Structures are given as structure tokens and as C-alpha cells.
Amino acid sequence: MSAPTSSGPAVSRHGWAQALVTVLGALAAMGVVAALGLWASGATDLPGDAFPQVVAAAVVTAVGGTVELSGDAGGLAGTEGGLAVIPLSVTLTGALVIGWGFLRPQRRRALAGAPELGWWAARIAVLWLLALLGLALAARHTFAISLGDGPLGDLGDLFGFRPVVGFSADVLPTVLIGLVWLAGVLLVALMVSRGAPLPGGLPRAHASVRPAALAMVRLLLASVVIALVVALVVAATRGHPVETFAVTLLGLPNVAWLALTVGLGATWDGRVEGPFGLPVPQVLDEVLRTPDVSELNLGALVDHDGGRWWWLPVVDAVLLLTVAFVMAAASPPRVRIWQHAVRLAVALALTVLMICATVRISARIGLSVLGIGDLGEGLSGEVLLKPRLWGTLGLALLWGLAAGFAGACAAAVVRRRRGGTDR
């Protein structure tokens, strides 16, 4: 019996129920990863049974949504705060689940063509929109802050006030950015998919784009796998397994992709102040915990912790040469070596641009009472991490050109040898 080719069977087989399974599956996976990571980081101890709301906020930020901090300490005190950080472990989990669910009908060939593919994506988008609305409305809570036993606490007792801080998701930006995030995930899934039902002349363009897009996806996933192995070894040999698992479950890609750019020679500007820090290994936190903004690059890591960090560019070189070779081997023989190099360079630059946009961190919280303190009792802090963008993109282009050229040359040699053997 042949597979259905009309749109009717395709709709019935992959309609709203299947789209709902895809969306709910992604949300459930993201929620579990976020909950486990927050549990390991001690968020279950937050007052007011706030853990479910914090999990919802983590999922909101994972898809690029906005969570605003707020405070109320009465007329004699002032509060300020801001938060911009993406837990990329949660993000990556959701992207993989949605991408798999989106491409699943193509593997079974139940989609009849581009129109049905569009309707399939639209169903997922509508349900994703409703899910984002629910998450944004759920991601809000208010906490009371203890001023402690010092001067701030005495002032609070004297004037009878107790400051509170809270967070809430900004609904409209969350929905809009979350839909853009979904569109990006579906677009990447289409680019790496084999035999996607595309209209017009797009299949030819897809054949040119797919090897480079697939190479970048493999590069990102390989770096995460390497970071996971390192995290497991650290958890098993150096103690503090709960803290290590918290970083792994919330920010493993943050660490892996930051290390990827540092290995390429990139420089990030950063600063850590106060009781909270970056979702990165301790050595990186120590490098950035200075009075002023500090540089985070390969040289700073080597100066702080010895020469073992020189393995970062070596790992980058091996990964890039591997994906470049596989990319060239999977491309049609008519593609020239310089074209491989240019395509990999552009793909790597776009990938690094994505890393710079998602790994950057900005967080600040503070409170002052009658101009005293600024939460000097250990309740304030600031975390900053941002790339030097243009230099980082320039390095990515150079690395991409070099790796693409070398990988294409190696693939051409292998192809010629196989051709000679076949003859």
C-alpha cells in the first residue's frame, strides 16, 4: 500500500492533536530540565512556595522572553534590579524536542508538500502562542527581603517597613520573541532536514545551505557533549556534584559555547560582584570577580590558571576541521574548494553571532534605605558578560575560511582516491 499523497490523509494524520503533543512535549522537557537545575541550585528554599513560578520564569527566559524585576520598600527606601540571562540547557532541550516533532512527519512522508508543511508549522505556532501566554502569566511572584540584624534591620524595625522584591514576565515581548524563537527553530530544522518539501527553486538553494547548516549544528552539539563529559568528570572527582549539576542543567551550553568562542581567540568583557555569580566554572568567576570590568580571553585564563587552557583552541581546531571535512564530503562534487571555505566561514560567523546574542549576561539587584547600604549586607550584586562583537566575528570568519579550505582539500583527496579505487 502506498503512502498517502493527498492533503486530506496528511491533515488527519498530523493535525492538531499531533501538534499539541509536540508543543506539550517540548514544554514538559524544558520544565523538567529547568526544575531539576533550579532544585540543584537551591531554589526550592525560596519563600512563599515560589518554585513553580520560578520554573515558569526559567522557561520564559529560555525562549528569549523578558522577566522584569521589581521592588517596593516604601518611601524611605529604594530598589532597583534587572535580569537578562538565558538558561541555554533549557533552550537547547526545547529546540531539540520541537525540531524532532516538526520533522517527524517528513520522515514518515505523511506531508504532501510545501502547503501542508506550512499548515503543520502554523498549527504548532498557534499552540505555542497559547503556551507562551500561559507561561508569561504564571511567571510572577513577590518575595519579602530580610534586612538582617545590622543597621538596615534596625532601620526597618524602627520605621516599620519590610522591603519586597518580585519578578514578572512581560507578556507581549515574551510572546513576540518566543514566536521568533520558534520560527528560528523550525527554520534550522528545515535547513538540516533531508528532502524537505520546499516550493519553487528552494530545493536547489537548500542543497547548498544544508551541509553548512548541518555542520554548525554538529559543531554546537559536539561542544555541548564535550562540556558534559568534562562536567561529569568534575562532579565525580572534585566534589560539589550538586553545584556542578545545577550549572549543567541550566547553563551547560552557556559554558560550552563561551569556551568555543574563547578558543577561537575571542575576548569577552565581564564583571562579577556580590553573592551570586556566573553559570560557569569557578575559574571563570574568579577571573571576572574584580573591582572593574575585566577581560575574559585565552590569555587571561592561562595567566590565572596555568597553561592547561591552551587545549581550547586545539579542540576548536579539531572540531572545525572535522565538520568542514564532513560538510565538503556531503556536498556535490561540483562545489569548488573556495566555495566550501566561504560557506563555512559565513556559517561559522552567523553561529558565533548567535552565541554572542544568547550567552551574554546582565543582572543587577540593589536596595538602599535612607541612602545607606545598597544592600551591603550581601544582598546586592551585579553580573555582566558581553562579547567584543566585531573582533569575535572577524576571528570566526578567519577560522571558517581556514578550516573550510583544509576540510575541502581533505575531502577532495579522499574523493579522488575512492574514484581511483572504483576504477
C-alpha positions in Angstrom: 0.0 0.0 0.0 1.4 3.4 -1.0 1.8 6.3 1.4 -1.0 8.9 1.2 -0.2 11.8 -1.1 -3.3 14.0 -0.8 -3.6 16.7 1.8 -6.6 15.0 3.5 -4.8 12.0 4.9 -1.8 14.2 5.8 -4.0 16.6 7.8 -5.8 13.8 9.6 -2.5 12.0 10.5 -0.7 15.2 11.5 -3.3 17.6 12.7 -4.0 19.5 15.9 -3.5 16.5 18.2 -0.1 15.8 16.9 0.9 19.5 17.1 -0.3 19.6 20.7 1.8 16.6 21.5 4.9 18.3 20.0 4.3 21.6 22.0 3.4 19.9 25.3 6.4 17.5 24.9 8.7 20.5 24.4 7.3 22.3 27.4 7.4 19.3 29.6 11.1 18.6 28.7 12.0 22.2 29.3 10.1 22.3 32.6 11.8 19.1 33.9 15.3 20.4 33.0 14.6 23.8 34.5 13.1 22.3 37.6 16.0 19.9 38.2 18.5 22.7 37.7 16.7 25.1 40.0 16.3 22.4 42.6 20.1 21.7 42.5 20.8 25.4 42.8 18.6 25.6 45.9 15.5 27.4 44.5 13.2 25.1 46.4 14.1 27.1 49.6 12.6 30.3 48.2 9.8 31.7 50.4 6.1 31.7 49.5 6.0 28.4 47.6 7.6 30.3 44.6 9.3 27.3 43.0 6.7 26.7 40.2 6.7 30.4 39.3 10.5 30.4 39.2 10.4 27.4 36.9 7.9 29.1 34.6 10.2 32.2 34.6 13.2 30.0 33.6 11.3 28.5 30.7 10.2 32.0 29.6 13.8 33.3 29.6 14.9 30.1 27.8 12.9 31.1 24.7 14.1 34.7 24.9 11.2 36.1 26.9 11.6 39.1 29.2 11.4 38.8 33.0 11.3 42.1 34.9 12.4 42.6 38.5 10.5 45.0 40.7 10.6 46.1 44.3 8.7 48.1 46.9 10.4 49.2 50.1 8.2 52.2 51.0 9.0 55.9 50.8 12.2 55.6 52.8 13.9 53.0 50.6 14.7 52.4 47.0 15.1 49.2 45.0 16.5 48.5 41.5 17.0 45.4 39.5 17.4 43.9 36.1 17.9 40.5 34.6 18.9 39.3 31.2 20.2 35.8 31.1 19.2 32.7 29.0 19.5 29.2 30.5 20.6 27.6 27.3 20.3 24.0 28.6 16.6 24.6 28.8 16.6 26.3 25.4 18.5 23.5 23.7 16.2 20.9 25.2 13.1 22.6 23.9 14.7 23.2 20.4 15.6 19.6 20.0 12.1 18.3 21.0 10.3 20.8 18.8 12.6 20.2 15.9 12.2 16.4 16.2 8.4 16.8 16.4 8.3 19.1 13.4 10.4 16.9 11.2 8.8 13.6 12.3 6.1 13.7 9.6 8.7 14.2 6.9 10.4 11.0 7.9 7.1 9.2 7.5 6.4 11.1 4.3 2.9 12.0 5.5 3.3 15.6 4.4 2.2 16.1 0.8 4.2 19.2 0.0 5.0 22.8 0.9 1.4 23.9 1.6 0.8 21.1 4.0 4.2 21.7 5.6 3.1 25.4 6.2 -0.1 24.3 7.8 1.7 21.9 10.0 4.1 24.7 11.2 1.1 27.0 11.7 -0.6 24.5 14.0 2.5 24.3 16.1 2.8 28.1 16.2 -0.8 28.7 17.3 -0.4 26.2 20.2 3.0 27.6 21.1 1.5 31.1 21.2 -1.1 29.9 23.7 1.6 28.1 25.8 3.7 31.3 25.9 0.7 33.3 27.1 0.2 30.8 29.9 3.8 30.7 30.9 4.1 34.5 30.9 1.1 34.9 33.1 2.4 32.2 35.5 5.9 33.6 35.8 5.4 36.2 38.5 5.9 36.2 42.3 6.9 38.6 45.1 9.4 37.9 48.0 9.9 39.7 51.3 13.5 40.6 52.0 15.0 40.2 55.4 17.2 43.2 56.3 19.2 41.1 58.8 20.5 42.1 62.2 22.7 45.0 61.1 21.9 48.8 60.7 19.5 48.2 57.9 17.5 45.8 60.0 17.4 48.3 62.9 16.1 51.0 60.5 13.4 48.6 59.2 12.3 47.8 62.8 12.3 51.5 63.7 10.2 52.7 60.8 8.1 49.5 60.5 8.7 48.6 56.9 9.8 45.4 55.2 11.0 45.6 51.6 9.8 43.2 49.0 11.1 42.3 45.5 9.4 40.4 42.8 9.6 39.3 39.2 7.1 39.1 36.4 7.2 38.2 32.8 6.5 40.9 30.3 3.7 39.3 28.3 3.9 41.0 24.9 7.7 40.8 24.4 7.6 37.2 25.7 5.0 36.2 23.2 6.7 38.0 20.3 10.2 36.9 21.0 9.0 33.4 21.8 7.3 33.2 18.3 10.5 34.4 16.7 12.4 31.7 18.6 10.0 29.1 17.4 10.4 30.3 13.8 14.2 30.1 14.1 14.0 26.5 15.5 11.7 25.4 12.6 13.9 27.2 10.0 17.0 25.5 11.3 15.2 22.2 11.3 14.2 22.7 7.7 17.7 23.6 6.7 19.2 20.5 8.2 16.4 18.2 7.1 17.0 15.9 4.1 14.3 16.1 1.4 12.1 18.8 2.9 9.1 19.6 0.6 10.0 23.1 -0.4 8.4 25.1 -3.2 9.9 26.6 -6.4 13.6 26.8 -6.7 14.2 26.5 -3.0 15.3 22.8 -3.1 18.4 23.8 -5.1 19.2 26.5 -2.5 18.5 24.0 0.3 21.0 21.6 -1.2 23.7 24.4 -1.0 22.8 25.5 2.5 22.1 22.2 4.2 25.8 21.0 4.5 26.9 24.2 6.2 23.9 24.4 8.5 24.3 20.8 9.5 28.0 21.3 10.1 27.2 24.2 12.5 24.5 22.1 14.4 27.0 19.3 14.7 29.7 21.8 16.0 27.4 23.2 18.6 26.1 19.8 19.8 29.6 18.3 19.9 30.9 21.2 22.0 28.0 20.6 24.4 28.7 16.9 24.6 32.4 17.6 25.4 31.4 20.0 28.1 29.0 17.4 29.5 31.8 14.9 29.7 34.0 17.4 31.5 31.2 18.3 33.9 30.6 14.7 34.8 34.3 14.1 35.4 34.5 17.3 37.6 31.4 16.2 39.6 32.9 12.7 40.2 36.5 13.8 41.0 36.4 17.3 42.6 33.4 17.3 44.8 30.4 19.7 44.8 28.3 17.5 42.5 25.1 19.3 43.3 26.5 22.7 42.2 28.0 21.1 39.1 24.7 19.5 38.1 23.0 22.9 38.7 25.3 24.6 36.2 24.9 21.6 33.8 21.1 21.5 33.9 20.8 25.3 33.5 23.8 26.6 31.6 25.9 23.8 30.0 25.6 25.3 26.5 26.4 28.7 28.0 29.7 27.3 29.2 30.4 25.2 26.1 29.7 27.9 23.6 31.5 30.6 25.6 34.6 28.2 25.6 34.1 27.7 21.9 34.5 31.4 21.2 37.4 31.9 23.7 39.2 29.0 21.9 38.7 31.0 18.6 40.5 33.9 20.3 37.5 36.0 21.2 37.5 38.4 24.2 34.5 39.0 26.5 34.2 41.8 28.9 32.7 40.9 32.3 32.4 41.6 35.9 31.1 39.7 38.9 30.1 41.4 42.1 28.1 40.3 45.1 26.9 36.9 46.4 25.8 35.5 43.0 28.0 34.6 40.1 28.1 33.4 36.5 26.8 30.0 35.5 30.4 29.0 34.7 33.3 27.1 36.3 34.8 28.7 39.3 38.0 29.8 37.5 36.0 32.0 35.1 34.1 33.5 38.1 37.5 34.3 39.7 38.9 35.9 36.6 35.9 38.3 36.4 35.5 39.0 40.2 37.4 42.3 40.1 36.6 45.9 41.1 36.3 46.9 37.4 35.3 45.3 34.2 37.8 42.6 33.2 38.8 40.8 30.1 37.9 37.1 29.6 40.0 35.5 26.9 42.5 32.8 26.4 45.4 34.9 27.8 43.6 35.8 31.0 42.7 32.1 31.6 46.3 31.0 31.1 47.6 33.7 33.3 45.2 32.8 36.1 45.2 29.0 36.0 48.2 27.9 34.1 48.8 26.6 30.6 46.1 23.9 30.6 43.6 26.2 28.9 45.6 26.0 25.6 43.6 22.9 24.9 40.7 25.2 23.9 42.0 26.2 20.5 43.2 22.7 19.9 39.7 21.3 20.5 38.2 24.1 18.3 40.6 23.2 15.5 39.8 19.5 15.7 36.0 20.1 15.7 36.1 22.7 12.9 38.3 20.5 10.7 36.0 17.5 11.3 32.8 19.3 10.5 34.4 21.0 7.5 35.5 17.6 6.1 32.1 16.1 6.6 30.5 19.2 5.1 32.7 19.0 2.0 32.2 15.2 1.6 28.4 15.7 1.8 28.4 18.4 -0.8 28.1 17.8 -4.6 31.5 17.3 -6.3 30.9 20.5 -8.5 31.3 22.7 -5.4 34.8 24.3 -5.5 37.2 24.4 -2.6 37.0 28.1 -2.2 33.2 27.9 -2.1 33.4 25.4 0.8 35.7 27.8 2.6 33.4 30.8 2.1 30.3 28.9 3.1 31.8 27.5 6.3 33.2 31.0 7.1 29.8 32.6 6.7 28.0 29.8 8.6 30.5 30.0 11.5 30.2 33.8 11.7 26.4 33.5 11.9 26.8 30.8 14.6 29.1 32.9 16.6 26.8 35.8 16.3 24.0 33.6 17.7 26.3 32.6 20.6 27.2 36.3 21.3 23.5 37.1 21.5 22.5 34.3 23.7 25.4 33.8 26.1 25.7 37.4 27.2 24.5 38.1 30.7 23.3 41.2 32.5 22.0 41.1 36.1 21.7 43.7 38.8 19.8 43.9 42.1 20.1 46.5 44.8 18.4 48.1 47.7 19.2 51.2 49.8 17.5 52.5 53.0 17.8 56.2 53.6 20.7 56.2 51.3 22.5 53.6 53.4 23.8 50.2 52.3 22.9 49.4 48.7 22.3 46.0 50.1 25.8 46.0 51.6 24.8 43.1 53.8 25.4 40.6 50.9 22.1 41.0 49.3 23.1 43.0 46.3 25.2 42.1 43.3 25.9 42.6 39.6 26.9 40.1 36.9 28.0 41.3 33.4 29.3 39.3 30.5 29.3 40.7 26.9 31.4 40.0 23.8 33.6 42.3 21.8 31.4 41.5 18.8 33.3 42.7 15.7 36.6 41.2 16.7 34.9 37.9 17.6 33.1 37.8 14.2 36.3 38.6 12.3 38.1 35.7 14.1 35.2 33.4 13.2 35.5 34.3 9.5 39.2 33.6 9.5 38.8 30.3 11.3 36.0 29.3 9.0 38.0 30.1 5.9 41.0 28.2 7.1 39.0 25.1 8.3 36.7 25.1 5.3 39.7 25.2 2.9 41.6 22.4 4.7 38.5 20.3 5.1 37.6 20.7 1.4 41.1 19.7 0.3 41.0 16.6 2.5 37.6 15.7 1.2 38.8 16.2 -2.4 41.8 13.9 -1.8 39.5 11.2 -0.3 37.1 11.5 -3.2 39.9 11.1 -5.8 41.3 8.1 -4.0 37.9 6.5 -3.9 37.4 7.3 -7.5 40.7 5.7 -8.4 39.9 2.6 -6.4 36.5 2.2 -8.0 38.1 2.3 -11.4 
